[in-house]
């Protein structure tokens, strides 16, 4: 059975023709024609998630894993607004979400009809394309809708980011038919233009500098890029800095940026550490310390290498290289190394900071920092890691994790609002198991992430519960307003996840010391018939003080 709406039949057939068949549906009446079409056709894999905000992040996680477009579909009104946080995140991560919002007919807008808002162009600031279908069944309307849908899907692939199609429906909404009136043969995916760039002037400039830094931000694992950067990192004049979310691993890389940079952010520091040329690859950088360092470094050049974004993060961008990083780095890898002491300078600095890191942690007491050290050592290498925002990802940045662990975090917009939903969407389609490392505020904020039937039994949640948003005890500023700190910044609480775990059928365990953590982790990661949550209680630990002491220890040579 199919919806009688011709626009829905056309859309459905074109999605399938373009190889798009994963549909996340949130319930509603106005989107009934879409729900009917997708759920009654076995060519589509449909998921039912009530909360639209959670549904959109769930889809984002799926797209992260599958590296292909995912469809989200909702009813009219504020349902569409609830998609917005995940659309923003997808926009800055270049994750392809196709957003289908059902709507009332245009003449129903602003006449106080129920569940009707100004829905057209609702995401205009954070969308790669916004389109509207017509309701007509005549040949001209069908042709126009065909052209609109084709353009939207082409944009979806070209931009690798969210695209919005708003679809007005008049009643009746539930009429069915046994046969399709639309027949679409398989359509070719859009072809992408190859890099057509004049490399010679860049290569000449590259050769002229003796101190070159390559900084890699958030990205998917990329073994070919890893190999090329490792080759470049052998050069005397090049250093390669990466983050946890860069998903690049090598002993030659500087993978714990804050560990190495904390003593270099003072403007009076030895300028020998400053690069002449900065080449950046990938997306957002977590480390605020490296941003401060580079903004104060008097860079001569900053080149950003990416197919989509070219942000002037360090206020000195000189080259926007719109190309596949592999193509450019292959050209650089064939060049001779320039005689320089730059790599040796940084390597000696790295050795000193690594020794001090180990020394501090060896004598450190129970805290979030110590917990992350244990997790770094104990998480099995076949697990995918999803890490929530705020303090969790900042602690993770200080450790290496296993080279086989893929690490993801919603650093596009860096909000706490959908980390759990993203992790579960990711885990639902992954062959290897996934563990989410999350703070308490982000976890409790996104409880509806657990309200679906798609959580695999292999899924694990590590909840670091320090009793509030401890990030506000770490950063400078909030502590100067002592009367408001706990209630309005930290939002201190005494909640735990025990009853939530029972409600959503998760195996639960709470621990509150390092020995107990080390003993329980093998059990936690063992196979089971239910997902598990491990709540690590650090409410009584001096987390912020210990982290500040850690950086002070690193900075004192």
N, C-alpha and C positions, 0 to 999 in steps of 0.2 A: 504494500500500500504506500502511496505517496501523497504529499500535499497537492492540492489542485492549483496552488499558486505557481504560475509559470516562472516568475522571477526566482523562486526557491528551487524549482527543478533545474533551471539554467545554472544557477550558482552551484548547486550540488554536483551536477555533471561536470562542470568546469573544474571544480576543486579536485575531483577524482582524476580527471584527465591530466592535471598538473601534478598528480602524486601526493595530494594533501588529503589525509583521511583520518587524522586524530582530532576529535571534536570534544571539547569540554563544555558541557551544557549546564547552565543554572536554570532552575525552574521558573516558569512564568507562563502567562497566557498569550501575550502579544507575540512571543517567539515560538508559539506552538507550531506554525507551519515549518519552521526550521527543525524543531525537535522531531516532528513527525517524519520529515524526510530523512534525516540522518539516522534516527534510531530504527527505522523500518528497513533500512538497506544494509545488508551485511558487509558491504564494501567499506563501511566506516566503522572505526573503533570509537565508541562514545563513552564518556565518563560523566557521571552526575555529581556535581558539587554545589551545595546550596548557597554558600557564602561567595558572592562574586569576587570580593577582594582576594579571598583565599584561592578561588578557582583560577584567577588570572596568574597568581604567583605559581600555582601548581603547574599551569601550562608553561610558564617561563622555565621551570625546572625540567619539564619534559623536553622542551626545545633545546635547552642546554645539553642534555644527554644525547638526543637523537640528531641534533644538528640539522634540523629541518623544520619547516613551519608547522605550528600548532594552531588550531582554531579555537577561539572562545566565543560563546554564544549566550546572550542574555535577553531579557525582556526590556521593556521601555521604562523610562523614568530614572530614578536614582540608582537602579541596578547598573546602568552604564557608568555612572560616576564612581561606583565602587571598583571598577576595573582600573581606574586611573593610576594608583600607585605602582602597580605592576607594569603598566604601559610605559610610565616614566622610566622605570628600571630597564625594561627591554629596549627603550629608545637609546639609552646611554651604553648599554651592553651590546647593541646591535644583535638582538635576539629576535628572530622572525615570528611574531604573533599576528594572526589574522583575526581582527576583532569584528564580530558580527553583532550589531545591536538592532533589535527589532524596535520599531517606532510606530506611533500613531501617524495617520495621514497628515500632511503639512498643514491643512486647514484646521486641524484640531489643536495646534500649538498656541499657547497663551489665551485660551478661551475658558480656562479653569476646568478642562476635562481631566478625568482621573489619570494618574500615572503618566503625565505628559509634561516634558520639559523641553528646553531648547537643546535638542540632542545632536543636531547636525553640527559638525565641526567641534564637538565638545572637547576633543583632545588636540586641538590645532597646534598647541605649543610643543607637543612632544610626540609627533606622529610623522611618518615618512610619506604618508599619503592618506587623504580622507575622501571618501566617495559616497554617493547616494544612488540607490537604484530606484527606478520608477515602477509603478504598479501596473502599467498598461500591458495588455495581452496582444496588441496589434504587432505587425511585423516590424514597424519602426521602433517601437519600445523594446522589443526583444533584441533587435540589432544594437540599439544604444546600450542596453544592459550587458550584452555580450562584450562590447567594446570596453565598457567601464570595468567589468570584472577582469578582463584580460589585462588591462592597464594596471589594475590594482595588484594582481598576482605577479606581474612583471616587476613592479616596484618592490613587492615583498621579497623577491629573490635578489634583485639588483642592490637594494639598500640593506638587506639583511636586518630588518627592524620592523616595528609594528606598523600595520596598515589597518585602517578603519573603513568598514562598509556599513553604512546606516541603511536600514531597509524598512520603509513604511508598509504597514499592512492594514487594510480595511477588513472589517468583519464581513462574512464569517471566516473564522480562523482554522476550523477543524474539519473542513471538507476534504474527503479522501478520494483517490482514484487508483485503479489497478494498473494503469499504464502511464508511462511518461510521454509527454508531448514534445519533449526535447531530446535530441540525439546528438551527442558531441563525441567525435572520435578523439583519440589521444592527441594532446597538444604538446608541442615541443617546449621544453624549458627555455627561458631566455638565454641567449649566448652573451657571455661577458667579453668585453674588449680586452685584449692582452695589453700588458704594460707597454706604453709607447712613450718613453721618457729619454731625454738627452742626459745620459749618465756622465759624459766626459767632464763637464765643468764641476760636477760634484766629486768625482774621483780625484781630479786635480787639487781641489780644496782639501779633500780628506788627506791626501798625501802631504800636505803642507803643515799639518799640525802634529806636535809631539805628544800631546796629552789628550787622549780621546776616551770618553766614557760612553758606554752603551747601557741604557737603563730600560728595563723591560717591565711593563705593567701587567695588568690583568689580561689573561688570554687562555684559550683552550690549550691542552697539551699538544706539542708540535715537535716530534722527534727530529725532523729535518732541520728545523730552526735551532733546536738544542745542539745538534751536531755542528752546525755552522758557527754558532756563537762560541762553542767550546774551542773550535779551531782558532777563532779570532782572539780568544782570551789567552792564548799562548804568546801573543805579541807583547813586546816591551812597551809599546805606546798605547795599549788598550786595556781597559778594565771593563768587566761586565757585571752590572748590578741587577739582581732579580728579587722578586718578592714571592711569598708563599703562593699567591694567586697567579704568578707568572707561569707556573707549571713547567719550570725548567730546572734541571738538576745537574750540577757538576761541582767538583771540589774547586774548580778554577773560578767559579762565580762567587760574587759577594751576595749571599742569599739571605743574610740577616741584616738588612740595611741599618736599622736603628741601633743594632749592636755596634756597628762600626762608625756610624755617623754622629753619634751623640756627643762626642768630644770635638767635633769639627764644625758645629753650628755657630760658634762664636765668630764674629766678624774679624777678630784679631788673629785667627788661627793661621798657621803657616799656609801661604797661598800655593805652595807646591802641590797640595792636594786638589786644587781647583782644576777642572778640565778646561781645555781651550774649546773643544768641540764636544757637544752633547748630542748623541743620537738616541732618540726614544722610539720604542716600539710598543704596541699594545695599548691598553686602555688605562683606567684609573690607577693611580699610585696611592697606596694606603698611607705610607710614611709621611707624616708632616715634617719630620726632621730633614729628610732629603729635599723636600720642597724649600725649606728655609735655607739649607746649605746652598742649593743651586741658584736660588734667587739672589743670594749674596755673593756669588762666585765670579761676577764679571765675565760671564761667558762671551766668547767671541762669536760662537755660532751655536744654534740649536736647530736640529733637523728632526722632524717627526715623520715616521715612516708608517703609513697605514692606508688602507683602501677607502676608509670612510671619514675618520675624524682627524683633525689637525689642530689640537688645542694649544694655545700659547700659555701653558701651565707655568712656565718660569719667566714670563714677560720678556722673552728675547728670541722668539721664534723667527728664524731666517729662511728656512726651507720647508715647504709642505710637499712631501713626496708621496703622491697618491699611487702606490704600487704594492705589489706583494713583497713583503720583507725578504722572502727567500731569494727572489730575483736580484735584489740589490746587494744582499750580503754575499751572494756567490761572487759578485764582481769584486767586492772588497777582499774576500778571502784569497783571491788570486794576486793581491798586491803584496810587495815586500814590506816587512816591518820597518818602521822608522826607529833609528837608535834613540832610546829614551830610558830614563830611570823611573818613569811614572808607574809602571806595573810593580816594580820592586818596592817602591815607596809604599804603595797600598798593601802589598803582600805582607811586609813587615808589620804594618799597622794592624792588619787582620789577625796575624798570629798572636800579637799582644792582647787584643780584645777577646779572642777566643779563650785564651788562658784565663783571663780575668772573669769571663762569663762562667767558665767551669768552676773556678775557685769560689765565686759568690754562691752559686747554686749548691755546691757541696756543703756549705755551712748554713744554707737558708732554711728557715722554718716553714711550716705549713701555710700555704697561701695559694692564691690563683696562679701565681708564677710557678710555684713548685708543682702544682697540679699539672700545668701545661707541660712541664719537663717530663713528667711521668707519662702523659698521654703521647708525647712525641716518641717516647721509647717503646710504648706498649701497643699502640694501634696497629693491627695487622696490615701488612703491605698490600693486601688485595682489597682493602676498603677504599671507597671514595669518601672524601671529606667535604662536607658542607659546613661552613663556619658562619655564625651570625655576626652582625655588625657590632659596633661599639668596642668594648674592651676585649671581647673574645678574639677577634681577628688581630688586634694589636698584640696580645700575648702570643698568638700563633706565629706572628712575624719574627719572633725572637728565636724560633726553633726551626729545624730543617725538615722534619718528617721524612718518611721513607720516599725514595725516588719513585716508587711505583704508586704512591698515593696521589690521585688527582684531587686538587683542592679548588673549591669554588666558594665565592662569597658575593653577595649582591652589592658590589661597590660602584655600580652605575650611578645611583643616587644615594647609596650608603644608608638607607633607612633600616630601622629594626622591624618594620611591619610585616614582612613576608618571608623571613628566613626559613621558618619551619615548613610553610606551604611549598616553598621552592624546593627544599630538600626532599620532601615526600613526593612531589611530582617527578623529580630527578630519579629517586629511588624506585619509583613504580615501573620504570622502563629499563633500568640498568641490569645487566647480567651480574655484575659484582655488587656486593652489599655496600650500603652507604651509612655513614655515621654523621650525625649533626652535632656539632659542638656549639652550644648556645648559652647566652647569659639568661638570667631569670626574667628581666623585664621583656626582652624580645620573645621569650617563650610564652609567658603569660599573655602577652599582647596578641599572639597569633594562635591561641588555643583552638580556634576553629579549623586549623590545619589538620587536626586529628579527626575531624568530623567527615570522614569518607571511608569507603571500603577498599581503598587501593593501596594501603600501607603494607608493604611486604613484610613477612616474618623476619627477614634478615635486617630490617631497618633498626638502627640504634640511635638513641638520643642521649648525649652527655650534657646534663644541665648543671652549669656552674652557678650555684645560687649563693651570691654574696649579700643577699638581702636588699637589693636595690640597684639603681644605675650607678655602679661604682666608678664609672668613667668620670663622673663629676667630682669624685674625690681625687682623681688622678690628674686631670687637667688643671691648669692654673686659672683662677678667676672665681669659680663658684664658692671656694672655701673662704673667700673674703666676705661673704654674705652669710654668716653663720646662722642667723635666725631663719633663713629660708632654705638652707642647704639640704637638710634631710627631707623636708616635706615637699618642696617644690622642684628640686633638682634631682637628688638621689631617689626620691619617692620611696623611702625606706618601708619595708614590709616584713611580715612574718609568714608569708605563704610558702607552701611546698607543693609538690606535684603528686602526692600520694593518692588523693581522691580523684584527681584528673586521670591518673593512670588506671585506676579501677573503672572509671566511667568509660574509658575508651579501650579497655582490655589490653593494656600494656603491662608487661612484667616490670615491677618496680623495685628499686633498691636505693637506699640512702646511705651515704658514707660521710665521715667527717674527720678522717685522718689519712695520712699518706700510706701507712702500712696496710690499712684496710683497702685503700684504693688499689695498691699493687697486687694484693691478694685476690681482689674481686674481678679485675679486668679480664683475666682469661675466662672466667665464668660468663661475664657479660658478653663477650664476643663469641661464645660457643653457640652452636645452632639451637633453635627453639621453634615452637609452634606459634609464637606470638612475637611481636616487636618488643623491644625493651627500652627502659629509660633508667639511667643511672644519675641520681641527683647527688652532686658533690657539694656539701654544705661548708662554705667558707665564711659564714656570717660573722664569726668571732675572730677571724684572722685579720691581721693588719695589712690588708692587700695593697692599698695605695702607698702606705709608708714603705713596704718592702720593695715595691716597684721603683719608687723614687730612690731608695738606697741602692738598688741595683744599678741604675743609671749613674748615680754619683760615684759608685765604685768603678764603673767602666771609665768614667771621665778623668778620674785621678790616676795619672800614669805613675 
